[in-house]
């Protein structure tokens, strides 16, 4: 059974590139355009990993991760931030919220897949 990964990014082109890389590696993909949209998709189904941007309208990635970690079904779901934010303070804020990995855009799909495979096992 393939593992399901949720991609949260306000850029449809980033969601598309990440989705193509993940689907090509055999993962199921769900897409959301921001944190609010992502939370609306947290309906109890098993999600093995979330790849989220930080800077998004409506609800940013760090606020989304904090909200996600309050949901019992997703408390232990690993989150990888995929963002242009390279600042140490933003990374620390993400880690404190519950993010397990941090990838800076632009990214190379093999690097993304390497991180994904480490997080989903």
Buried (B, 14 or more C-beta within 10 A) or exposed (E): EEBBBBBBBBBEEBBEBBBEBBEEBEBBBBBBBBBBBBBEEBEEEEBBBBBBBBBBEEBBBBBBBBBBBEEEEBEEBBBBBBBEBEEEEBBEBBBEBBBBBBBEBEBEBEEBBEBBEEBBE
